[in-house]
Amino acid sequence: MITRVVTVKTRPGWAKELCRKLHEDVLHILKAHPGFIDEIVLIADHDKDEVVAMSFWKTKADAEDFQKKHFRHVSEMIEHLTHTAPKVHIYDVETSTVHHVGKGKAEPALVGY
């Protein structure tokens, strides 16, 4: 499993609005793309205008395909809320208790236990 970590600095006071935009307008683009697993969006405790979005993908090829086909459009959708251009880094997921995965394996999380 792979995670794309995107960091961006919003205009002062606009982090919550950016998170809302990601949830309402970008999440459906992610969900429609092959290999997408999940998205987590964070606002930094040390800087309330810094947002980190982590998307989880089955393979690196899936994440790279999303980058190639959709990232420019997504960046344009949020640019009115941002102070800096988004920075993207890709990581291999070694373990995740949320997704119940080991290195290289993605399994759905158990719900209601």
Contact map, one row per residue, 1 for C-alpha under 8 A:
11100000000000000000000000000000000000000000000000000001111100000000000000000000000000000001100000000011110000000
11110000000000000000000000000000000000000000000000000001111100100000000000000000000000000111100000000000000000000
11111000000000000000000000000000000000000000000000000111100000100000000000000000000000000111100000000000000000000
01111100000000000000000000000000000000000000000000001111100000100000000000000000000000011110000000000000000000000
00111110000000000000000000000000000000000000000000011110000000000000000000000000000000011110000000000000000000000
00011111000000000000000000000000000000000000000000011100000000000000000000000000000001111000000000000000000000000
00001111100000000000000000000000000000000000000001111000000000000000000000000000000001110000000000000000000000000
00000111110000000000000000000000000000000000000001110000000000000000000000000000011111100000000000000000000000000
00000011111000000000000000000000000000000000000011100000000000000000000000000000011111000000000000000000000000000
00000001111111100100000000000000000000000000000011100000000000000000000000000000111100000000000000000000000000000
00000000111111100000000000000000000000000000000010000000000000000000000000000000111000000000000000000000000000000
00000000011111100000000000000000000000000000000010000000000000000000000000000000000000000000000000000000000000000
00000000011111110000000000000000000000000000000110000000000000000000000000000000000000000000000000000000000000000
00000000011111111100000000000000000000000000000010000000000000000000000000000000110000000000000000000000000000000
00000000011111111110000000000000000000000010000111100000000000000000000000000000100000000000000000000000000000000
00000000000011111111000000000000000000000000000000000000000000000000000000000000000000000000000000000000000000000
00000000000001111111100000000000000000000000000000000000000000000000000000000000100000000000000000000000000000000
00000000010001111111110000000000000000000000000000000000000000000000000000000100100000000000000000000000000000000
00000000000000111111111000000000000000001000000000100000000000000000000000000000000000000000000000000000000000000
00000000000000011111111100000000000000000000000000000000000000000000000000000000000000000000000000000000000000000
00000000000000001111111111000000000000000000000000000000000000000000000000000100000000000000000000000000000000000
00000000000000000111111111100000000000000000000000000000000000000000000000000000000000000000000000000000000000000
00000000000000000011111111100000000000000000000000000000000000000000000000000000000000000000000000000000000000000
00000000000000000001111111110000000000000000000000000000000000000000000000000000000000000000000000000000000000000
00000000000000000000111111111000000000000000000000000000000000000000000000000000000000000000000000000000000000000
00000000000000000000111111111100000000000000000000000000000000000000000001000000000000000000000000000000000000000
00000000000000000000011111111110000000100000000000000000000000000000000000000000000000000000000000000000000000000
00000000000000000000000111111111000000000000000000000000000000000000000000000000000000000000000000000000000000000
00000000000000000000000011111111100000000000000000000000000000000000000000000000000000000000000000000000000000000
00000000000000000000000001111111100100000000000000000000000000000100000000000000000000000000000000000000000000000
00000000000000000000000000111111110110000000000000000000000000000000000000000000000000000000000000000000000000000
00000000000000000000000000011111110100000000000000000000000000000000000000000000000000000000000000000000000000000
00000000000000000000000000001111111100000000000000000000000000000100000000000000000000000000000000000000000000000
00000000000000000000000000000011111100000000000000000000000001000000000000000000000000000000000000000000000000000
00000000000000000000000000000000111110000000000000000000111001100000000000000000000000000000000000000000000000000
00000000000000000000000000000111111111000000000000000011110001100000000000000000000000000000000000000000000000000
00000000000000000000000000000010001111100000000000000011110000000000000000000000000000000000000000000000000000000
00000000000000000000000000000000000111110000000000000011100000000000000000000000000000000000000000000000000000000
00000000000000000000000000100000000011111000000000001111000000000000000000000000000000000000000000000000000000000
00000000000000000000000000000000000001111100000000001110000000000000000000000000000000000000000000000000000000000
00000000000000000010000000000000000000111110000000111100000000000000000000000000000000000000000000000000000000000
00000000000000000000000000000000000000011111000000111000000000000000000000000000000000000000000000000000000000000
00000000000000100000000000000000000000001111101111110000000000000000000000000000000000000000000000000000000000000
00000000000000000000000000000000000000000111111111110000000000000000000000000000000000000000000000000000000000000
00000000000000000000000000000000000000000011111100000000000000000000000000000000000000000000000000000000000000000
00000000000000000000000000000000000000000001111100000000000000000000000000000000000000000000000000000000000000000
00000000000000000000000000000000000000000011111111000000000000000000000000000000000000000000000000000000000000000
00000000000010100000000000000000000000000011111111100000000000000000000000000000000000000000000000000000000000000
00000000111111100000000000000000000000000011001111100000000000000000000000000000000000000000000000000000000000000
00000011110000100000000000000000000000000011001111110000000000000000000000000000000000000000000000000000000000000
00000011110000100010000000000000000000001111000111111000000000000000000000000000000000000000000000000000000000000
00001111000000000000000000000000000000001111000001111100000000000000000000000000000000000000000000000000000000000
00011110000000000000000000000000000000111100000000111110000000000000000000000000000000000000000000000000000000000
00111100000000000000000000000000000000111000000000011111000000000000000000000000000000000000000000000000000000000
00111000000000000000000000000000000111110000000000001111100000000000000000000000000000000000000000000000000000000
11110000000000000000000000000000000111100000000000000111110000000000000000000000000000000000000000000000000000000
11110000000000000000000000000000001111000000000000000011111101100000000000000000000000000000000000000000000000000
11000000000000000000000000000000001110000000000000000001111101000000000000000000000000000000000000000000010000000
11000000000000000000000000000000001000000000000000000000111111100000000000000000000000000000000000000000000000000
11000000000000000000000000000000000000000000000000000000111111110000000000000000000000000000000000000000000000000
00000000000000000000000000000000000000000000000000000000001111111000000000000000000000000000000000000000000000000
00000000000000000000000000000000011100000000000000000000111111111100000000000000000000000000000000000000000000000
01110000000000000000000000000000001100000000000000000000101111111110000000000000000000000000000000000000000000000
00000000000000000000000000000000000000000000000000000000000111111111000000000000000000000000000000000000000000000
00000000000000000000000000000000000000000000000000000000000011111111100000000000000000000000000000000000000000000
00000000000000000000000000000100100000000000000000000000000001111111111000000000000000000000000000000000000000000
00000000000000000000000000000000000000000000000000000000000000111111111100000000000000000000000000000000000000000
00000000000000000000000000000000000000000000000000000000000000011111111100000000000000000000000000000000000000000
00000000000000000000000000000000000000000000000000000000000000001111111100000000000000000000000000000000000000000
00000000000000000000000000000000000000000000000000000000000000000111111111000000000000000000000000000000000000000
00000000000000000000000000000000000000000000000000000000000000000111111111100000000000000000000000000000000000000
00000000000000000000000000000000000000000000000000000000000000000011111111110000000000000000000000000000000000000
00000000000000000000000000000000000000000000000000000000000000000000011111111000000000000000000000000000000000000
00000000000000000000000001000000000000000000000000000000000000000000011111111100000000000000000000000000000000000
00000000000000000000000000000000000000000000000000000000000000000000001111111110000011000000000000000000000000000
00000000000000000000000000000000000000000000000000000000000000000000000111111111000000000000000000000000000000000
00000000000000000000000000000000000000000000000000000000000000000000000011111111000000000000000000000000000000000
00000000000000000100100000000000000000000000000000000000000000000000000001111111110000000000000000000000000000000
00000000000000000000000000000000000000000000000000000000000000000000000000111111111010000000000000000000000000000
00000000000000000000000000000000000000000000000000000000000000000000000000011111110000000000000000000000000000000
00000000011001101100000000000000000000000000000000000000000000000000000000000111111000000000000000000000000000000
00000001111001000000000000000000000000000000000000000000000000000000000000000111111110000000000000000000000000000
00000001111000000000000000000000000000000000000000000000000000000000000000000010111110000000000000000000000000000
00000001110000000000000000000000000000000000000000000000000000000000000000000000011111000000000000000000000000000
00000001100000000000000000000000000000000000000000000000000000000000000000100010011111100000000000000000000000000
00000111100000000000000000000000000000000000000000000000000000000000000000100000000111110000000000000000000000000
00000111000000000000000000000000000000000000000000000000000000000000000000000000000011111000000000000000000000000
00011110000000000000000000000000000000000000000000000000000000000000000000000000000001111100000000000000000000000
00011100000000000000000000000000000000000000000000000000000000000000000000000000000000111110000000000000000000000
01111000000000000000000000000000000000000000000000000000000000000000000000000000000000011111000000000000000000000
01111000000000000000000000000000000000000000000000000000000000000000000000000000000000001111100000000000000000000
11100000000000000000000000000000000000000000000000000000000000000000000000000000000000000111110000000001000000000
11100000000000000000000000000000000000000000000000000000000000000000000000000000000000000011111100000011000000000
00000000000000000000000000000000000000000000000000000000000000000000000000000000000000000001111100000111000000000
00000000000000000000000000000000000000000000000000000000000000000000000000000000000000000000111110011110000000000
00000000000000000000000000000000000000000000000000000000000000000000000000000000000000000000111111111100000000000
00000000000000000000000000000000000000000000000000000000000000000000000000000000000000000000001111111000000000000
00000000000000000000000000000000000000000000000000000000000000000000000000000000000000000000000111110000000010000
00000000000000000000000000000000000000000000000000000000000000000000000000000000000000000000000111111000011110000
00000000000000000000000000000000000000000000000000000000000000000000000000000000000000000000001111111100011110000
00000000000000000000000000000000000000000000000000000000000000000000000000000000000000000000001110111111111000000
00000000000000000000000000000000000000000000000000000000000000000000000000000000000000000000011100011111110000000
10000000000000000000000000000000000000000000000000000000000000000000000000000000000000000000111000001111100000000
10000000000000000000000000000000000000000000000000000000000000000000000000000000000000000001110000001111110000000
10000000000000000000000000000000000000000000000000000000000000000000000000000000000000000000000000001111111000000
10000000000000000000000000000000000000000000000000000000010000000000000000000000000000000000000000111101111100000
00000000000000000000000000000000000000000000000000000000000000000000000000000000000000000000000000111000111110000
00000000000000000000000000000000000000000000000000000000000000000000000000000000000000000000000000110000011111000
00000000000000000000000000000000000000000000000000000000000000000000000000000000000000000000000001110000001111100
00000000000000000000000000000000000000000000000000000000000000000000000000000000000000000000000000000000000111111
00000000000000000000000000000000000000000000000000000000000000000000000000000000000000000000000000000000000011111
00000000000000000000000000000000000000000000000000000000000000000000000000000000000000000000000000000000000001111
00000000000000000000000000000000000000000000000000000000000000000000000000000000000000000000000000000000000001111
